[in-house]
């Protein structure tokens, strides 16, 4: 069976990364978390004083953009890929609310997107990959054989994010998270470079009321259908 490229786009906290990871594992594909790449750039900005009081020093970031190297390595114990920033494992550090509050403004910067899209396209040349993000089906892989656009209500997404942070033992406020979700939606959909939008040929998946099993079953069905079409 010929390998294809699978692009999964959608709003924040829709569970895109989880579904993409599980689908990739199930079908033997490589998973690439593009959102983690933008989170890693945001972490770099915070650690290198490129972000001050919520404002991004774009000139300084532009000077450093070529010094930011992001890669993914498989955790042998969990079987899941983890994010590395310049050789250091930052998987847990990029999932905090501090990063969530700044990742959309950072990812809206044109030269940041240009740099990371180039890295992503290089990763996907061999096909047999599942990549999730905001502009995978529209900008990174417009010719992907299978495109899925995921959505859910802001309230449900905020609750999912709250539960995730709570399980990690982090202090979290639901109303703050909901506000962050809504703000990120607006920024993602209204940025000038590669705004979040559904590709014309993408399949819409509203998982607001779907169980984990229902969602995975649907995804696998779409994968097999896309492969049959490819053949």
N, C-alpha and C positions, 0 to 999 in steps of 0.2 A: 504493500500500500504506500503510495506517494505521500510524503509529509507535506503539511500545509502550515500556514501562519494563522494564528488565532489572536484577534485583537479584542480585548474587553475594555470598554470605556464606561464611564458613568460618574455619578456624584460621589462625594466623600462619604465614608462610613456606610457604603452599600454592601460591604463584604466582597468587593471585587477581588482583592488579593487572596482571600481565603478560597474563593471558588476557583480562581485561576490556578493556585497552587495545587488544589486537589485534582482538578481536571488534568493538569500537566502530569502529576504523579500517576494518575489512573491510565493515561494513554501513552506514557513513556516519553513525554516531551520535556523540553527545558522551559522553566518558568523564569520570567524576568519582571521584577516589580519596578515599573518606571516611577511610580509615586515615591518609592523609597529613595530613588536617585535624587529627586528634588528635595526630599527631607534631609538627605545627607549634605546637599549644598547648603541648606538652611542651617544645619548644625555647624558646618564649616564657618559660615558667616558669624554665628554667635560666638564660636570659640576664638575667632580671629578679629573680634571687635569691628566687624563690617556692618553689624546691626547695632544702632544706638537708640535707645528709647523708642523702639518700634520702627525706626527709620533705617532704610538700607542705603549705605554708601555705595552707589552703583559704580562710581569711578574706581573705587578700591576693589570692588568685586570683579570688575572687568580685568583689572591687573592680575587678579589671582585665579581667574577661571580655568586657565590651563594647568594650574597646580592641583586641581581637584580631580582625583582619580577614584572612580567608584567601580566596585566589582562585587560579585556574588559568589559565595562558597557554600557548599552543602554541609550542614551540620550532621556528622555521621551518627550522632545519638538520636536526633529527632527526625532525620531524613528530610529536613526542610532547609531551603536556601536562606542564608543570612547576608546582610549588607555590610560591606567593608568600605571605609573611607580612608584612602591613602594607606591601605594595609592594616587598618585597625577595625575590629568588629564593633559596629555602632548600632546593631539591630535594636537593642532595647532603648538606647538613648534617642533614637529618631522617632520613637512612638509616643513621646510625651506631649502634654498640652502646650508646653512652651514652643515646641517645633510646630505643632498643629496651628498655632495662632499666627505663625509667620510664613508658613510654606507657600500659601497661595500668592502673596505679594512677590516672593522670591521667584516662584515659577512663572510669573507673568512677565518677567524681564526678558526681552527679546534675545539677547546674546546668551543667556542661560539656557533657554529652550533650544537655540541653535546648536549649542555645544552638546547638550544631552541627547537631542534627537539624532545627531550624527553618531554618538556612541551606541544608541539603541538600534539604529539601522545597521550598524556594523555587526552587532550581536545577532541580528536576525537574518543575515544573508543566507545561512544554511537551511533555513526553514525549520520545521519541527519545534516551534516555540509557541508559548502562550505568554502574551504580554498584556498587562493591564495598566490603565492610566486615564488620562483625560482626552488625549488627542491621538491615540494609537491608530484607530481606524480612519481618521481624517487626515493626519499629517505624517505620522511615522510609517505606517504601513497601509496606504490607501488601496493597495491591491490585495490585501489579506483575503484569503478564501472564506474565512468565517469572522464576521464582526458582530459583537453583541454589545448593546447599550443597556446598562443597569441603572434602575432608579428605585426609590422607595420614599415614603413621606419623610420630611425633615424630623418629625417627632420620633418616628421609629428609628431613624438613623442616629439621632442623639441618644436615645435609650441604649442602643447597641454599643455606642462609644462609651457611655457611662458604665455599662456593665463590664466592658473590657478593662477599663481603668480600675474599677472597683476590684475586679478579680486579681489585678496586679498589686493591690494594696495601696494604690495611689488615691489621694484625696481628690474628689471630683464633684462638681456642682452641675446638676442636670441643666438648669437654666443657662449657665455659662456655656455649656457644650452646645445646647440648641442654638444659642446666639452665634457661636462660632461656625456651626454647620450652615446656617442661613447666610452668614457673611461670606464664607468660602464659596457657596453656591453662586452668589452674585459676582464675586471676583472672577471665578472660573469661567462663567458664562459671558462676561463682559470685557475680558482682557482683549487687547488688540491682536496679540499673537496667539494663534491656535486656540481660540476659545472653545470651551466645552460645548459640544453639540453632537447630536446623533447623526452618524453618517447615513446617507440616503439608503444604502443597502444593508444597514445594520439591523439585527433582530432586537426588538425591545423586550427587556425582561424586568417586570416590576415584581420585586421579591418581598414587598411589604408584608404579605400574608402567606408566603410560601414556607414550608418546612425545609430544613436542610436537605432532606432526602428528595423532596419534590424538585428542588432547584438542581441538584446534581443529576438527577434522572433526565431533566429537560436539557441540560447542557450536553450530556453524553449523546442524547438523541440528535442534537444539532450538529455535533462533531461528526457523527457517522453519516448524516445526511450530506454534509459539506464534502466529506471524503468521497462519497459515492458520486457526487456531481463532478468532483475533480477528475475521477477516473473516466 
